[in-house]
C-alpha cells in the first residue's frame, strides 16, 4: 500500500523528499547502493538522476548545472573520465570529488541508471567517450 502511494505521488510529481539520500530508488541489497548514496551526497547538487533521488537541484538554470543524467546514457568509463577530469570539458565540474573505490562505485551506479529517460541514443559520438577538444 505504501508502495502504491509512493508510485502515485511520484507519478503526480509530488515528492515529500527533497534532495539527498531520501529518494534513493536503489535498494540497500543492490550492488550499486553505495554508489547511489555517494552520488546523492556528492553529485546531486549539479546532476539530476532519478535513481539517486536527485530530481532537481538547487542551482537549476545556473551555469554549474550539469547534464541531466536521466537523459544521457553513460558508460562506466565515461563516468570515471568525468570524475577524474571534471566533466568532459573540465570547465565547471570539480575533479576527483570521489576517488578510488568510491569513484568506481559511483561510476557503476551512474552507468547502470543513467539514460532511463533517454529517448534515443542521446547524441552520436557521445556514448563512447568525450568529444574531441
Ligand atoms: C559543481 C557542479 C557539479 C558537480 C558537483 C558534479 N558535476 Fe558532473 N558535470 C557538471 C557539469 C557543468 C558538466 C558538463 C560540462 C562538462 O562536461 O564539462 C558535468 C558533466 C558530467 C558528466 C558528463 C555527462 C555528459 O554526458 O556530458 C558526467 C558523467 C558527470 N558530470 C558525472 C558526475 C558525477 C558522477 C559527479 C559526482 C562525483 C558529478 N558529476 C558532480 C557539474 C557538476
Backbone and ligand atoms as CSV (ligand in chain L), in Angstrom:
chain,resi,resn,atom,element,x,y,z
A,1,UNK,N,N,0.838,-1.208,0.000
A,1,UNK,CA,C,0.000,0.000,0.000
A,1,UNK,C,C,0.868,1.251,0.000
A,2,UNK,N,N,1.880,1.246,0.832
A,2,UNK,CA,C,2.790,2.385,0.880
A,2,UNK,C,C,3.458,2.559,-0.486
A,3,UNK,N,N,3.830,1.432,-1.063
A,3,UNK,CA,C,4.498,1.488,-2.366
A,3,UNK,C,C,3.590,2.104,-3.411
A,4,UNK,N,N,2.325,1.726,-3.377
A,4,UNK,CA,C,1.388,2.259,-4.357
A,4,UNK,C,C,1.254,3.758,-4.168
A,5,UNK,N,N,1.128,4.167,-2.930
A,5,UNK,CA,C,1.009,5.598,-2.649
A,5,UNK,C,C,2.235,6.338,-3.158
A,6,UNK,N,N,3.386,5.743,-2.941
A,6,UNK,CA,C,4.622,6.388,-3.378
A,6,UNK,C,C,4.653,6.491,-4.894
A,7,UNK,N,N,4.185,5.433,-5.556
A,7,UNK,CA,C,4.187,5.439,-7.016
A,7,UNK,C,C,3.255,6.513,-7.538
A,8,UNK,N,N,2.109,6.643,-6.903
A,8,UNK,CA,C,1.160,7.671,-7.336
A,8,UNK,C,C,1.755,9.055,-7.112
A,9,UNK,N,N,2.345,9.226,-5.949
A,9,UNK,CA,C,2.958,10.521,-5.645
A,9,UNK,C,C,4.028,10.853,-6.677
A,10,UNK,N,N,4.807,9.841,-7.019
A,10,UNK,CA,C,5.876,10.069,-7.988
A,10,UNK,C,C,5.285,10.415,-9.345
A,11,UNK,N,N,4.218,9.704,-9.702
A,11,UNK,CA,C,3.604,9.931,-10.996
A,11,UNK,C,C,3.039,11.339,-11.086
A,12,UNK,N,N,2.561,11.837,-9.993
A,12,UNK,CA,C,1.992,13.179,-9.980
A,12,UNK,C,C,3.057,14.241,-9.802
A,13,UNK,N,N,4.252,13.790,-9.579
A,13,UNK,CA,C,5.312,14.761,-9.398
A,13,UNK,C,C,5.327,15.342,-7.999
A,14,UNK,N,N,4.586,14.731,-7.114
A,14,UNK,CA,C,4.600,15.206,-5.732
A,14,UNK,C,C,5.681,14.434,-4.984
A,15,UNK,N,N,6.557,15.134,-4.380
A,15,UNK,CA,C,7.615,14.431,-3.663
A,15,UNK,C,C,7.866,15.132,-2.341
A,16,UNK,N,N,7.725,14.375,-1.308
A,16,UNK,CA,C,7.947,14.957,0.008
A,16,UNK,C,C,9.434,15.098,0.281
A,17,UNK,N,N,10.212,14.245,-0.351
A,17,UNK,CA,C,11.628,14.293,-0.050
A,17,UNK,C,C,12.326,15.267,-0.976
A,18,UNK,N,N,13.193,16.025,-0.418
A,18,UNK,CA,C,13.911,16.999,-1.203
A,18,UNK,C,C,15.126,16.387,-1.840
A,19,UNK,N,N,16.253,16.940,-1.602
A,19,UNK,CA,C,17.471,16.436,-2.202
A,19,UNK,C,C,18.110,15.440,-1.246
A,20,UNK,N,N,19.039,14.704,-1.750
A,20,UNK,CA,C,19.802,13.830,-0.867
A,20,UNK,C,C,19.371,12.393,-0.942
A,21,UNK,N,N,19.632,11.670,0.109
A,21,UNK,CA,C,19.511,10.223,0.066
A,21,UNK,C,C,18.084,9.714,0.143
A,22,UNK,N,N,17.189,10.519,0.648
A,22,UNK,CA,C,15.846,10.010,0.932
A,22,UNK,C,C,15.195,9.361,-0.269
A,23,UNK,N,N,15.431,9.904,-1.437
A,23,UNK,CA,C,14.720,9.433,-2.598
A,23,UNK,C,C,15.407,8.313,-3.354
A,24,UNK,N,N,16.382,7.686,-2.763
A,24,UNK,CA,C,17.111,6.628,-3.467
A,24,UNK,C,C,16.170,5.557,-3.990
A,25,UNK,N,N,16.314,5.229,-5.256
A,25,UNK,CA,C,15.499,4.178,-5.846
A,25,UNK,C,C,16.248,2.852,-5.823
A,26,UNK,N,N,17.426,2.869,-5.265
A,26,UNK,CA,C,18.251,1.659,-5.253
A,26,UNK,C,C,18.160,1.013,-3.874
A,27,UNK,N,N,17.860,-0.256,-3.858
A,27,UNK,CA,C,17.744,-0.947,-2.572
A,27,UNK,C,C,19.113,-1.191,-1.956
A,28,UNK,N,N,19.116,-1.248,-0.651
A,28,UNK,CA,C,20.364,-1.436,0.078
A,28,UNK,C,C,21.050,-2.744,-0.304
A,29,UNK,N,N,20.264,-3.708,-0.753
A,29,UNK,CA,C,20.831,-5.011,-1.095
A,29,UNK,C,C,21.481,-5.019,-2.476
A,30,UNK,N,N,21.263,-3.959,-3.238
A,30,UNK,CA,C,21.820,-3.951,-4.586
A,30,UNK,C,C,23.286,-3.520,-4.585
A,31,UNK,N,N,24.050,-4.084,-5.514
A,31,UNK,CA,C,25.488,-3.792,-5.540
A,31,UNK,C,C,25.808,-2.330,-5.798
A,32,UNK,N,N,24.898,-1.618,-6.426
A,32,UNK,CA,C,25.189,-0.220,-6.732
A,32,UNK,C,C,24.698,0.742,-5.651
A,33,UNK,N,N,24.243,0.173,-4.517
A,33,UNK,CA,C,23.682,1.038,-3.475
A,33,UNK,C,C,24.694,2.072,-2.981
A,34,UNK,N,N,25.906,1.629,-2.700
A,34,UNK,CA,C,26.926,2.574,-2.211
A,34,UNK,C,C,27.139,3.712,-3.188
A,35,UNK,N,N,27.197,3.336,-4.453
A,35,UNK,CA,C,27.398,4.360,-5.470
A,35,UNK,C,C,26.247,5.355,-5.491
A,36,UNK,N,N,25.043,4.839,-5.259
A,36,UNK,CA,C,23.875,5.716,-5.253
A,36,UNK,C,C,23.954,6.712,-4.095
A,37,UNK,N,N,24.360,6.213,-2.933
A,37,UNK,CA,C,24.481,7.087,-1.765
A,37,UNK,C,C,25.560,8.140,-2.027
A,38,UNK,N,N,26.672,7.689,-2.566
A,38,UNK,CA,C,27.768,8.620,-2.842
A,38,UNK,C,C,27.340,9.663,-3.864
A,39,UNK,N,N,26.602,9.218,-4.872
A,39,UNK,CA,C,26.132,10.158,-5.887
A,39,UNK,C,C,25.216,11.193,-5.249
A,40,UNK,N,N,24.292,10.707,-4.418
A,40,UNK,CA,C,23.361,11.631,-3.767
A,40,UNK,C,C,24.123,12.646,-2.920
A,41,UNK,N,N,25.201,12.202,-2.301
A,41,UNK,CA,C,25.954,13.095,-1.427
A,41,UNK,C,C,26.811,14.081,-2.215
A,42,UNK,N,N,27.434,13.597,-3.280
A,42,UNK,CA,C,28.474,14.405,-3.913
A,42,UNK,C,C,28.098,15.013,-5.252
A,43,UNK,N,N,27.149,14.426,-5.935
A,43,UNK,CA,C,26.901,14.837,-7.308
A,43,UNK,C,C,25.521,15.455,-7.502
A,44,UNK,N,N,24.637,15.263,-6.519
A,44,UNK,CA,C,23.239,15.636,-6.728
A,44,UNK,C,C,23.050,17.143,-6.845
A,45,UNK,N,N,23.997,17.903,-6.344
A,45,UNK,CA,C,23.848,19.350,-6.418
A,45,UNK,C,C,23.803,19.854,-7.848
A,46,UNK,N,N,24.417,19.123,-8.738
A,46,UNK,CA,C,24.507,19.594,-10.116
A,46,UNK,C,C,23.851,18.673,-11.128
A,47,UNK,N,N,23.596,17.424,-10.754
A,47,UNK,CA,C,23.050,16.487,-11.742
A,47,UNK,C,C,21.725,15.900,-11.295
A,48,UNK,N,N,20.790,15.865,-12.201
A,48,UNK,CA,C,19.546,15.148,-11.967
A,48,UNK,C,C,19.746,13.683,-12.312
A,49,UNK,N,N,19.341,12.815,-11.413
A,49,UNK,CA,C,19.351,11.377,-11.698
A,49,UNK,C,C,18.320,10.751,-10.769
A,50,UNK,N,N,17.198,10.368,-11.334
A,50,UNK,CA,C,16.070,9.931,-10.529
A,50,UNK,C,C,16.422,8.768,-9.611
A,51,UNK,N,N,17.232,7.855,-10.103
A,51,UNK,CA,C,17.562,6.685,-9.294
A,51,UNK,C,C,18.266,7.065,-8.004
A,52,UNK,N,N,18.888,8.220,-7.988
A,52,UNK,CA,C,19.551,8.678,-6.773
A,52,UNK,C,C,18.667,9.651,-6.006
A,53,UNK,N,N,17.450,9.840,-6.496
A,53,UNK,CA,C,16.538,10.745,-5.807
A,53,UNK,C,C,16.886,12.201,-6.013
A,54,UNK,N,N,17.684,12.466,-7.032
A,54,UNK,CA,C,18.070,13.852,-7.263
A,54,UNK,C,C,17.289,14.384,-8.452
A,55,UNK,N,N,16.047,14.733,-8.173
A,55,UNK,CA,C,15.136,15.084,-9.241
A,55,UNK,C,C,15.270,16.521,-9.684
A,56,UNK,N,N,15.874,17.265,-8.920
A,56,UNK,CA,C,16.038,18.652,-9.306
A,56,UNK,C,C,17.195,19.157,-8.492
A,57,UNK,N,N,17.665,20.275,-8.811
A,57,UNK,CA,C,18.767,20.728,-7.998
A,57,UNK,C,C,18.593,22.185,-7.664
A,58,UNK,N,N,19.244,22.561,-6.609
A,58,UNK,CA,C,19.066,23.907,-6.092
A,58,UNK,C,C,19.540,24.973,-7.062
A,59,UNK,N,N,20.442,24.585,-7.932
A,59,UNK,CA,C,21.030,25.622,-8.790
A,59,UNK,C,C,20.603,25.482,-10.237
A,60,UNK,N,N,19.451,24.878,-10.442
A,60,UNK,CA,C,18.997,24.681,-11.815
A,60,UNK,C,C,19.013,26.000,-12.582
A,61,UNK,N,N,19.484,25.912,-13.782
A,61,UNK,CA,C,19.486,27.114,-14.591
A,61,UNK,C,C,20.789,27.891,-14.491
A,62,UNK,N,N,21.537,27.613,-13.459
A,62,UNK,CA,C,22.807,28.313,-13.361
A,62,UNK,C,C,23.863,27.600,-14.181
A,63,UNK,N,N,24.963,28.231,-14.276
A,63,UNK,CA,C,25.998,27.728,-15.158
A,63,UNK,C,C,26.623,26.427,-14.660
A,64,UNK,N,N,26.548,26.199,-13.378
A,64,UNK,CA,C,27.163,24.989,-12.843
A,64,UNK,C,C,26.286,23.762,-13.022
A,65,UNK,N,N,25.083,23.963,-13.495
A,65,UNK,CA,C,24.178,22.841,-13.657
A,65,UNK,C,C,24.753,21.821,-14.636
A,66,UNK,N,N,24.900,20.591,-14.182
A,66,UNK,CA,C,25.420,19.559,-15.072
A,66,UNK,C,C,24.301,18.919,-15.878
A,67,UNK,N,N,24.684,18.114,-16.855
A,67,UNK,CA,C,23.671,17.433,-17.665
A,67,UNK,C,C,22.751,16.570,-16.814
A,68,UNK,N,N,21.505,16.492,-17.246
A,68,UNK,CA,C,20.527,15.622,-16.611
A,68,UNK,C,C,20.867,14.182,-16.984
A,69,UNK,N,N,21.275,13.417,-15.998
A,69,UNK,CA,C,21.771,12.067,-16.298
A,69,UNK,C,C,20.639,11.072,-16.537
A,70,UNK,N,N,19.394,11.507,-16.315
A,70,UNK,CA,C,18.281,10.656,-16.730
A,70,UNK,C,C,18.209,10.621,-18.254
A,71,UNK,N,N,18.755,11.627,-18.878
A,71,UNK,CA,C,18.609,11.755,-20.326
A,71,UNK,C,C,19.896,11.458,-21.078
A,72,UNK,N,N,20.894,11.031,-20.369
A,72,UNK,CA,C,22.160,10.707,-21.018
A,72,UNK,C,C,22.541,9.295,-20.644
A,73,UNK,N,N,22.901,8.524,-21.614
A,73,UNK,CA,C,23.451,7.219,-21.291
A,73,UNK,C,C,24.934,7.388,-21.065
A,74,UNK,N,N,25.450,6.727,-20.044
A,74,UNK,CA,C,26.872,6.848,-19.736
A,74,UNK,C,C,27.460,5.454,-19.525
A,75,UNK,N,N,28.650,5.263,-19.980
A,75,UNK,CA,C,29.359,4.022,-19.672
A,75,UNK,C,C,30.172,4.270,-18.408
A,76,UNK,N,N,30.555,3.195,-17.717
A,76,UNK,CA,C,31.380,3.398,-16.516
A,76,UNK,C,C,32.656,4.167,-16.842
A,77,UNK,N,N,33.214,3.919,-18.026
A,77,UNK,CA,C,34.453,4.606,-18.414
A,77,UNK,C,C,34.217,6.109,-18.558
A,78,UNK,N,N,33.072,6.452,-19.148
A,78,UNK,CA,C,32.763,7.873,-19.312
A,78,UNK,C,C,32.611,8.558,-17.955
A,79,UNK,N,N,31.956,7.859,-17.052
A,79,UNK,CA,C,31.733,8.474,-15.739
A,79,UNK,C,C,33.061,8.625,-15.009
A,80,UNK,N,N,33.915,7.610,-15.098
A,80,UNK,CA,C,35.231,7.726,-14.479
A,80,UNK,C,C,36.007,8.897,-15.079
A,81,UNK,N,N,35.891,9.024,-16.396
A,81,UNK,CA,C,36.581,10.127,-17.062
A,81,UNK,C,C,36.062,11.459,-16.518
A,82,UNK,N,N,34.749,11.562,-16.423
A,82,UNK,CA,C,34.153,12.816,-15.946
A,82,UNK,C,C,34.584,13.110,-14.512
A,83,UNK,N,N,34.611,12.069,-13.689
A,83,UNK,CA,C,35.004,12.273,-12.291
A,83,UNK,C,C,36.462,12.734,-12.220
A,84,UNK,N,N,37.315,12.072,-12.974
A,84,UNK,CA,C,38.739,12.377,-12.862
A,84,UNK,C,C,39.124,13.693,-13.528
A,85,UNK,N,N,38.383,14.051,-14.574
A,85,UNK,CA,C,38.768,15.245,-15.316
A,85,UNK,C,C,37.850,16.434,-15.055
A,86,UNK,N,N,36.797,16.209,-14.299
A,86,UNK,CA,C,35.865,17.297,-14.053
A,86,UNK,C,C,34.952,17.484,-15.247
A,87,UNK,N,N,34.127,16.504,-15.509
A,87,UNK,CA,C,33.251,16.552,-16.676
A,87,UNK,C,C,34.052,16.266,-17.932
A,88,UNK,N,N,33.460,16.495,-19.059
A,88,UNK,CA,C,34.153,16.217,-20.313
A,88,UNK,C,C,34.960,17.431,-20.749
A,89,UNK,N,N,34.548,18.591,-20.326
A,89,UNK,CA,C,35.261,19.795,-20.748
A,89,UNK,C,C,36.262,20.253,-19.699
A,90,UNK,N,N,36.076,19.769,-18.476
A,90,UNK,CA,C,36.975,20.186,-17.405
A,90,UNK,C,C,36.754,21.617,-16.961
A,91,UNK,N,N,35.638,22.199,-17.366
A,91,UNK,CA,C,35.445,23.616,-17.104
A,91,UNK,C,C,34.760,23.901,-15.775
A,92,UNK,N,N,33.722,23.164,-15.469
A,92,UNK,CA,C,32.889,23.548,-14.335
A,92,UNK,C,C,32.879,22.494,-13.238
A,93,UNK,N,N,32.739,21.271,-13.650
A,93,UNK,CA,C,32.627,20.212,-12.654
A,93,UNK,C,C,33.971,19.999,-11.958
A,94,UNK,N,N,33.982,19.978,-10.630
A,94,UNK,CA,C,35.248,19.783,-9.917
A,94,UNK,C,C,35.814,18.389,-10.178
A,95,UNK,N,N,37.126,18.290,-10.211
A,95,UNK,CA,C,37.771,16.989,-10.426
A,95,UNK,C,C,37.816,16.189,-9.129
A,96,UNK,N,N,37.796,14.871,-9.293
A,96,UNK,CA,C,38.059,13.965,-8.176
A,96,UNK,C,C,37.251,14.264,-6.919
A,97,UNK,N,N,35.972,14.475,-7.105
A,97,UNK,CA,C,35.077,14.648,-5.957
A,97,UNK,C,C,35.057,13.350,-5.168
A,98,UNK,N,N,35.090,12.265,-5.880
A,98,UNK,CA,C,35.254,10.953,-5.248
A,98,UNK,C,C,36.430,10.277,-5.941
A,99,UNK,N,N,37.164,9.473,-5.204
A,99,UNK,CA,C,38.346,8.822,-5.777
A,99,UNK,C,C,38.339,7.335,-5.431
A,100,UNK,N,N,39.209,6.612,-6.116
A,100,UNK,CA,C,39.430,5.206,-5.793
A,100,UNK,C,C,38.167,4.371,-5.888
A,101,UNK,N,N,37.972,3.539,-4.881
A,101,UNK,CA,C,36.853,2.616,-4.894
A,101,UNK,C,C,35.530,3.376,-4.948
A,102,UNK,N,N,35.457,4.493,-4.246
A,102,UNK,CA,C,34.214,5.269,-4.253
A,102,UNK,C,C,33.890,5.762,-5.653
A,103,UNK,N,N,34.917,6.204,-6.366
A,103,UNK,CA,C,34.700,6.676,-7.731
A,103,UNK,C,C,34.170,5.534,-8.598
A,104,UNK,N,N,34.742,4.347,-8.412
A,104,UNK,CA,C,34.283,3.196,-9.193
A,104,UNK,C,C,32.830,2.870,-8.875
A,105,UNK,N,N,32.483,2.968,-7.596
A,105,UNK,CA,C,31.104,2.658,-7.205
A,105,UNK,C,C,30.131,3.659,-7.823
A,106,UNK,N,N,30.516,4.915,-7.806
A,106,UNK,CA,C,29.658,5.935,-8.411
A,106,UNK,C,C,29.525,5.671,-9.908
A,107,UNK,N,N,30.652,5.340,-10.550
A,107,UNK,CA,C,30.631,5.103,-11.999
A,107,UNK,C,C,29.717,3.930,-12.345
A,108,UNK,N,N,29.803,2.864,-11.555
A,108,UNK,CA,C,28.941,1.703,-11.805
A,108,UNK,C,C,27.477,2.089,-11.674
A,109,UNK,N,N,27.206,2.831,-10.612
A,109,UNK,CA,C,25.825,3.233,-10.355
A,109,UNK,C,C,25.293,4.117,-11.487
A,110,UNK,N,N,26.067,5.133,-11.849
A,110,UNK,CA,C,25.598,6.063,-12.882
A,110,UNK,C,C,25.402,5.330,-14.203
A,111,UNK,N,N,26.378,4.478,-14.551
A,111,UNK,CA,C,26.288,3.781,-15.836
A,111,UNK,C,C,25.053,2.893,-15.880
A,112,UNK,N,N,24.710,2.323,-14.729
A,112,UNK,CA,C,23.561,1.430,-14.711
A,112,UNK,C,C,22.250,2.200,-14.875
A,113,UNK,N,N,22.162,3.356,-14.233
A,113,UNK,CA,C,20.874,4.045,-14.190
A,113,UNK,C,C,20.750,5.244,-15.122
A,114,UNK,N,N,21.854,5.770,-15.584
A,114,UNK,CA,C,21.761,6.945,-16.447
A,114,UNK,C,C,21.050,6.591,-17.743
A,115,UNK,N,N,20.355,7.553,-18.297
A,115,UNK,CA,C,19.702,7.335,-19.581
A,115,UNK,C,C,18.338,6.689,-19.471
A,116,UNK,N,N,17.799,6.606,-18.251
A,116,UNK,CA,C,16.494,5.974,-18.073
A,116,UNK,C,C,15.428,6.670,-18.910
A,117,UNK,N,N,15.572,7.967,-19.073
A,117,UNK,CA,C,14.590,8.711,-19.852
A,117,UNK,C,C,15.106,9.110,-21.225
A,118,UNK,N,N,16.236,8.549,-21.602
A,118,UNK,CA,C,16.776,8.925,-22.906
A,118,UNK,C,C,15.828,8.434,-23.984
A,119,UNK,N,N,15.457,9.316,-24.865
A,119,UNK,CA,C,14.500,8.917,-25.889
A,119,UNK,C,C,15.188,8.110,-26.977
A,120,UNK,N,N,16.381,8.487,-27.294
A,120,UNK,CA,C,17.159,7.738,-28.268
A,120,UNK,C,C,18.613,7.931,-27.882
A,121,UNK,N,N,19.482,7.251,-28.521
A,121,UNK,CA,C,20.892,7.426,-28.212
A,121,UNK,C,C,21.203,8.911,-28.296
A,122,UNK,N,N,21.433,9.483,-27.110
A,122,UNK,CA,C,21.418,10.932,-26.962
A,122,UNK,C,C,22.021,11.693,-28.129
A,123,UNK,N,N,23.308,11.574,-28.299
A,123,UNK,CA,C,23.942,12.266,-29.414
A,123,UNK,C,C,25.002,11.337,-29.975
A,124,UNK,N,N,25.048,11.195,-31.260
A,124,UNK,CA,C,26.067,10.312,-31.834
A,124,UNK,C,C,27.447,10.774,-31.400
A,125,UNK,N,N,28.289,9.820,-31.077
A,125,UNK,CA,C,29.642,10.198,-30.719
A,125,UNK,C,C,29.791,10.486,-29.243
A,126,UNK,N,N,28.682,10.607,-28.529
A,126,UNK,CA,C,28.768,10.950,-27.117
A,126,UNK,C,C,28.851,9.710,-26.230
A,127,UNK,N,N,28.531,8.575,-26.774
A,127,UNK,CA,C,28.395,7.423,-25.897
A,127,UNK,C,C,29.721,6.736,-25.604
A,128,UNK,N,N,30.643,6.853,-26.474
A,128,UNK,CA,C,31.866,6.100,-26.294
A,128,UNK,C,C,32.968,6.908,-25.643
A,129,UNK,N,N,32.781,8.168,-25.498
A,129,UNK,CA,C,33.834,8.924,-24.859
A,129,UNK,C,C,33.603,10.407,-24.998
A,130,UNK,N,N,34.513,11.152,-24.475
A,130,UNK,CA,C,34.373,12.606,-24.532
A,130,UNK,C,C,34.514,13.102,-25.961
A,131,UNK,N,N,33.883,14.217,-26.244
A,131,UNK,CA,C,34.006,14.778,-27.587
A,131,UNK,C,C,35.429,15.265,-27.824
A,132,UNK,N,N,35.829,15.350,-29.054
A,132,UNK,CA,C,37.178,15.855,-29.329
A,132,UNK,C,C,37.273,17.303,-28.890
A,133,UNK,N,N,38.420,17.745,-28.497
A,133,UNK,CA,C,38.585,19.106,-27.994
A,133,UNK,C,C,38.315,20.136,-29.082
L,1,LIG,C1,C,29.611,21.812,-9.401
L,1,LIG,C2,C,28.643,21.060,-10.180
L,1,LIG,C3,C,28.942,19.586,-10.467
L,1,LIG,C4,C,29.161,18.568,-9.584
L,1,LIG,C5,C,29.216,18.629,-8.064
L,1,LIG,C6,C,29.282,17.361,-10.382
L,1,LIG,N1,N,29.149,17.661,-11.708
L,1,LIG,FE1,FE,29.231,16.346,-13.258
L,1,LIG,N2,N,29.128,17.892,-14.587
L,1,LIG,C7,C,28.914,19.210,-14.253
L,1,LIG,C8,C,28.851,19.996,-15.466
L,1,LIG,C9,C,28.624,21.506,-15.541
L,1,LIG,C10,C,29.046,19.098,-16.537
L,1,LIG,C11,C,29.005,19.435,-18.041
L,1,LIG,C12,C,30.249,20.111,-18.532
L,1,LIG,C13,C,31.353,19.154,-18.790
L,1,LIG,O1,O,31.122,18.017,-19.261
L,1,LIG,O2,O,32.493,19.531,-18.525
L,1,LIG,C14,C,29.213,17.781,-15.944
L,1,LIG,C15,C,29.403,16.607,-16.672
L,1,LIG,C16,C,29.327,15.334,-16.141
L,1,LIG,C17,C,29.299,14.124,-16.924
L,1,LIG,C18,C,29.316,14.037,-18.435
L,1,LIG,C19,C,27.882,13.998,-18.895
L,1,LIG,C20,C,27.713,14.055,-20.394
L,1,LIG,O3,O,27.206,13.065,-20.950
L,1,LIG,O4,O,28.062,15.075,-20.981
L,1,LIG,C21,C,29.230,13.080,-16.040
L,1,LIG,C22,C,29.136,11.591,-16.376
L,1,LIG,C23,C,29.221,13.651,-14.713
L,1,LIG,N3,N,29.288,15.018,-14.814
L,1,LIG,C24,C,29.169,12.914,-13.552
L,1,LIG,C25,C,29.284,13.468,-12.267
L,1,LIG,C26,C,29.452,12.681,-11.078
L,1,LIG,C27,C,29.471,11.163,-11.016
L,1,LIG,C28,C,29.561,13.575,-10.032
L,1,LIG,C29,C,29.814,13.268,-8.566
L,1,LIG,C30,C,31.047,12.542,-8.269
L,1,LIG,C31,C,29.446,14.916,-10.586
L,1,LIG,N4,N,29.288,14.805,-11.951
L,1,LIG,C32,C,29.483,16.093,-9.851
L,1,LIG,C33,C,28.768,19.729,-12.981
L,1,LIG,C34,C,28.952,19.010,-11.805
